[in-house]
Amino acid sequence: MCYYIWFLKDLCTFMLLAKVIILIMRNIIENIGNYTNFWECDFTGNIIEGDILRNPRRTASSCVTDSCKWPKVNGVVKVPYVFENGYKNVQKNLIKNYLSIFKDQTCVEFVPRTDETDYIAFTNQMGCASYVGRQGGKQVVFLKHENNGVTCVDSYVVQHEALHVIGFLHEQNRIDRDDHVTIHWDNIQSELQPNFKIYSSVNLGIPYDYNSILHYSRTTFSENGQPTITANDDYDRVLGGSVLSADDIRRVKALYECCKCWRDKYYLTCDNTCNVKICRYILNS
C-alpha cells in the first residue's frame, strides 16, 4: 500500500514536471528572437518597432534610394565597421562570424573600417538596436553583450540588426501585411502599439515572408501572453525565424542588384544562379 501511494506521488510529480517543461519549450519556440525587454532599454522617444533607431531627417520607409544604400564598387557592397570599447576578442569574433553569411550568400560584405567616412560602430551598451540603411558618418549599432542574462551577441540578433543596417524594416510593417496577418491590438502593450504600424514600402517583388528573421513572433510585446500577431491562413503558424530565410537573402540581392556584376568600368552579366563570383565576361555596348 505504501509503495502504491509513493508510486502515485512520484507519477504526479513527473507529470507536473513534464507539463512545466512543455510550457517552457512552447514559450521558447514562440518567442525565438523576442528580445522585447532588451529592445526597449533607454530608447524612449528615439526608437520605433522595438529595435530601430529613429533618424529625425528621414521617414521610416524602407531603404530603396541610393541616399540610404551602401555604395557598391565593382559588384561588391562594403559596409565598414568598427568595434567600440567593451567587447572581448571572443565577442568580436562571434560578430564577425555571424556577419560572414552576407558575404557568402549576397554581394554585401561587412569589412573592418580603414578611413571610410560612412561606417557603423558596434557598441556594447543599451540593448539591441540599429538605424535603417546608411545614415552618413558614424552610426551606432547597439549590441549589448549581456544584460540580466540575455545577450545581443548571438547569430539571430546580429543578423537581424545587420538587415536593418543594410536597409530593411520589419516584415510585419510592410504595406501589404494585412493581406497576410492579423494584429490583435487588445493583446499588445498599449505604449508599444505604434510598433505594429504599417509603413509605405517597396517590397522588391519578394512575397510576404512569415519565416523572415525580421518578422515578429506571435507574442511579441504581448501584455497578457496571448498572440499579438497571427497568420491569416493558419492561426497557429509559427512566425519569425531565428536564422536568415531564403527570402531574406533574396531581398538583399534584389535591393543591391547582386545579380549584376562589374569589372573595372565595364558592365558584365552574371549567370542565372545570381552568383556574383561567377560572371560571364561579356561587355555590354
C-alpha positions as CSV (number, residue, x, y, z in Angstrom):
1,M,0.0,0.0,0.0
2,C,2.8,2.4,0.9
3,Y,4.6,1.5,-2.3
4,Y,1.4,2.3,-4.3
5,I,1.0,5.7,-2.6
6,W,4.7,6.5,-3.2
7,F,4.3,5.5,-6.9
8,L,1.3,7.8,-7.4
9,K,3.0,10.7,-5.7
10,D,6.1,10.2,-7.9
11,L,4.0,9.9,-11.0
12,C,2.2,13.1,-10.2
13,T,5.5,14.9,-9.7
14,F,6.7,13.6,-13.0
15,M,3.6,14.6,-14.9
16,L,3.7,18.1,-13.3
17,L,7.4,18.5,-14.3
18,A,6.6,17.3,-17.8
19,K,3.8,19.9,-18.1
20,V,6.1,22.7,-17.0
21,I,8.8,21.6,-19.5
22,I,6.2,21.6,-22.3
23,L,5.1,25.1,-21.4
24,I,8.6,26.4,-21.3
25,M,9.5,24.8,-24.6
26,R,6.4,26.2,-26.3
27,N,7.2,29.7,-25.0
28,I,10.8,29.4,-26.3
29,I,9.6,28.3,-29.8
30,E,7.0,31.1,-30.0
31,N,9.5,33.7,-28.8
32,I,12.7,32.9,-30.7
33,G,14.4,36.2,-31.1
34,N,11.9,38.0,-29.0
35,Y,14.2,40.4,-27.2
36,T,11.4,42.7,-26.0
37,N,12.9,43.9,-22.8
38,F,16.3,44.5,-24.4
39,W,14.9,46.4,-27.3
40,E,13.1,48.8,-25.0
41,C,16.1,49.9,-23.0
42,D,16.8,53.6,-22.9
43,F,15.3,54.4,-26.3
44,T,12.1,56.1,-25.3
45,G,11.1,58.6,-28.0
46,N,14.0,57.7,-30.2
47,I,13.1,54.2,-31.3
48,I,10.4,52.6,-33.5
49,E,9.4,49.0,-34.0
50,G,11.3,47.9,-30.8
51,D,14.8,48.0,-32.1
52,I,15.0,50.6,-34.9
53,L,16.7,53.9,-34.0
54,R,14.9,57.0,-35.3
55,N,16.6,59.4,-37.6
56,P,14.7,62.7,-37.5
57,R,15.8,63.6,-41.0
58,R,14.1,60.6,-42.5
59,T,10.8,58.8,-42.6
60,A,10.6,55.2,-41.5
61,S,10.1,53.9,-45.0
62,S,12.4,51.1,-46.1
63,C,15.6,52.0,-47.9
64,V,15.2,52.0,-51.7
65,T,17.1,55.1,-52.7
66,D,20.8,55.5,-53.2
67,S,21.0,58.0,-50.4
68,C,20.5,55.3,-47.8
69,K,22.0,52.4,-49.6
70,W,25.6,51.5,-49.0
71,P,27.9,52.1,-52.0
72,K,28.6,49.4,-54.5
73,V,32.0,49.2,-56.2
74,N,33.0,46.5,-58.7
75,G,29.9,44.5,-57.8
76,V,30.6,44.4,-54.0
77,V,28.7,46.4,-51.4
78,K,31.0,47.1,-48.5
79,V,29.7,48.1,-45.1
80,P,32.7,49.3,-42.9
81,Y,32.6,48.7,-39.2
82,V,34.5,49.3,-36.0
83,F,34.2,47.9,-32.5
84,E,34.0,50.4,-29.7
85,N,35.4,49.7,-26.3
86,G,33.7,47.0,-24.2
87,Y,34.0,43.8,-26.4
88,K,36.4,41.0,-25.7
89,N,38.0,39.3,-28.7
90,V,35.7,36.3,-28.4
91,Q,32.7,38.6,-28.8
92,K,34.3,40.4,-31.7
93,N,35.0,37.1,-33.5
94,L,31.4,35.9,-32.9
95,I,30.0,39.1,-34.5
96,K,32.4,38.8,-37.5
97,N,31.4,35.2,-37.9
98,Y,27.7,35.9,-37.8
99,L,28.1,38.7,-40.4
100,S,30.1,36.4,-42.8
101,I,26.9,34.9,-44.2
102,F,26.2,38.1,-46.1
103,K,29.5,37.8,-48.0
104,D,28.9,34.1,-48.6
105,Q,25.3,34.5,-50.0
106,T,25.0,38.1,-51.2
107,C,27.1,40.9,-52.7
108,V,27.1,42.7,-49.3
109,E,30.2,42.4,-47.2
110,F,30.9,43.8,-43.7
111,V,34.5,44.9,-43.6
112,P,36.8,46.5,-41.0
113,R,36.9,50.2,-41.4
114,T,40.0,51.9,-42.7
115,D,39.3,55.6,-43.5
116,E,35.7,55.5,-44.8
117,T,33.5,58.4,-43.8
118,D,30.4,56.4,-43.5
119,Y,30.6,53.4,-41.2
120,I,28.9,51.5,-38.4
121,A,30.2,51.3,-34.8
122,F,29.2,48.2,-32.8
123,T,28.6,49.5,-29.2
124,N,28.4,47.3,-26.1
125,Q,25.5,49.2,-24.4
126,M,21.8,50.0,-24.3
127,G,20.4,46.7,-25.7
128,C,20.0,45.7,-29.3
129,A,19.1,48.4,-31.9
130,S,20.1,49.9,-35.2
131,Y,19.3,52.6,-37.8
132,V,17.8,51.5,-41.1
133,G,20.2,52.0,-44.0
134,R,23.2,54.2,-44.4
135,Q,22.9,57.4,-42.3
136,G,26.1,59.2,-43.2
137,G,29.1,59.4,-40.9
138,K,29.4,57.2,-37.9
139,Q,26.2,55.3,-37.0
140,V,25.9,53.1,-33.9
141,V,24.6,49.6,-33.8
142,F,23.8,48.7,-30.2
143,L,24.8,45.1,-29.3
144,K,24.9,44.8,-25.6
145,H,26.9,41.7,-24.7
146,E,25.0,40.9,-21.5
147,N,22.1,42.3,-19.5
148,N,20.1,40.3,-17.0
149,G,21.3,37.1,-18.5
150,V,20.4,38.0,-22.1
151,T,22.9,38.8,-24.9
152,C,22.6,40.6,-28.2
153,V,25.8,39.0,-29.4
154,D,24.1,35.9,-30.9
155,S,23.5,35.0,-34.5
156,Y,19.8,35.9,-34.6
157,V,20.3,39.4,-33.2
158,V,23.4,40.3,-35.1
159,Q,21.9,39.2,-38.5
160,H,18.6,40.8,-37.6
161,E,20.3,44.2,-36.9
162,A,22.5,43.8,-39.9
163,L,19.5,43.7,-42.1
164,H,18.3,47.0,-40.6
165,V,21.8,48.4,-41.4
166,I,21.5,47.2,-45.0
167,G,18.2,48.9,-45.3
168,F,15.2,46.9,-44.2
169,L,12.3,47.4,-41.8
170,H,10.4,44.6,-40.0
171,E,8.4,42.3,-42.2
172,Q,5.1,42.8,-40.5
173,N,5.3,46.6,-41.1
174,R,5.2,46.3,-44.9
175,I,2.3,47.9,-46.7
176,D,0.6,44.6,-47.7
177,R,0.8,42.9,-44.3
178,D,-3.0,42.9,-43.6
179,D,-3.4,40.5,-46.5
180,H,-1.3,38.0,-44.6
181,V,-1.5,38.6,-40.9
182,T,-3.9,39.9,-38.3
183,I,-2.8,42.2,-35.5
184,H,-4.6,41.6,-32.2
185,W,-4.5,45.1,-30.8
186,D,-6.1,44.3,-27.4
187,N,-3.2,41.9,-26.6
188,I,-0.5,44.5,-27.3
189,Q,1.1,46.6,-24.5
190,S,-0.6,50.0,-25.2
191,E,2.6,52.0,-25.3
192,L,4.1,49.6,-27.8
193,Q,1.1,49.5,-30.3
194,P,2.9,52.0,-32.6
195,N,5.5,49.2,-33.3
196,F,2.8,47.5,-35.4
197,K,2.1,50.4,-37.6
198,I,2.1,49.9,-41.4
199,Y,4.7,51.8,-43.4
200,S,4.9,52.5,-47.1
201,S,7.3,50.0,-48.5
202,V,8.7,48.8,-51.7
203,N,8.8,45.0,-51.5
204,L,11.1,44.3,-54.4
205,G,8.9,41.5,-55.7
206,I,9.6,39.4,-52.6
207,P,6.4,37.7,-51.3
208,Y,5.4,38.1,-47.6
209,D,7.8,36.0,-45.6
210,Y,6.4,34.5,-42.4
211,N,9.8,33.0,-41.7
212,S,11.8,36.1,-42.0
213,I,14.4,36.9,-39.3
214,L,12.8,40.4,-39.4
215,H,9.3,39.1,-38.6
216,Y,7.9,39.4,-35.1
217,S,6.9,36.3,-33.2
218,R,3.3,35.5,-32.4
219,T,3.5,37.0,-28.9
220,T,6.0,39.9,-29.3
221,F,5.1,42.8,-27.0
222,S,2.1,40.9,-25.5
223,E,0.7,42.2,-22.3
224,N,-1.2,39.1,-21.4
225,G,0.7,36.2,-23.0
226,Q,-1.8,35.9,-25.8
227,P,-0.9,36.3,-29.5
228,T,-0.3,39.8,-30.8
229,I,0.0,38.8,-34.4
230,T,-1.3,35.6,-36.2
231,A,-1.2,34.4,-39.8
232,N,-4.5,34.7,-41.7
233,D,-4.1,31.3,-43.3
234,D,-3.1,29.4,-40.1
235,Y,-3.8,30.9,-36.7
236,D,-1.2,28.6,-35.1
237,R,1.6,29.2,-37.6
238,V,4.9,30.0,-36.0
239,L,6.0,33.5,-37.1
240,G,9.5,34.8,-37.4
241,G,12.7,32.9,-37.9
242,S,15.9,32.5,-35.8
243,V,18.1,32.4,-39.0
244,L,18.1,34.3,-42.3
245,S,15.4,32.9,-44.5
246,A,15.8,32.3,-48.2
247,D,13.7,35.4,-48.9
248,D,15.8,37.4,-46.5
249,I,18.7,36.6,-48.8
250,R,16.7,37.3,-51.9
251,R,15.6,40.7,-50.7
252,V,19.2,41.8,-50.0
253,K,20.2,40.6,-53.5
254,A,17.2,42.5,-55.0
255,L,17.9,45.8,-53.2
256,Y,21.5,45.8,-54.2
257,E,21.1,44.2,-57.6
258,C,23.5,41.5,-56.7
259,C,22.8,39.7,-60.0
260,K,24.7,42.4,-61.8
261,C,28.5,42.2,-61.9
262,W,31.1,44.8,-62.6
263,R,34.7,44.6,-63.7
264,D,36.6,47.8,-63.9
265,K,34.4,50.3,-65.8
266,Y,32.5,47.7,-67.8
267,Y,29.2,46.2,-67.1
268,L,29.0,42.4,-67.1
269,T,26.2,39.9,-66.7
270,C,26.1,37.1,-64.2
271,D,24.8,33.6,-64.7
272,N,21.2,32.6,-63.8
273,T,22.2,31.5,-60.3
274,C,22.9,35.1,-59.3
275,N,26.3,34.1,-58.0
276,V,28.4,37.2,-58.1
277,K,31.6,35.1,-58.0
278,I,30.7,33.5,-61.4
279,C,30.4,36.1,-64.2
280,R,30.2,35.8,-67.9
281,Y,32.7,38.4,-69.1
282,I,30.5,40.0,-71.8
283,L,30.9,43.7,-72.5
284,N,27.6,45.5,-72.8
285,S,27.7,48.1,-75.6
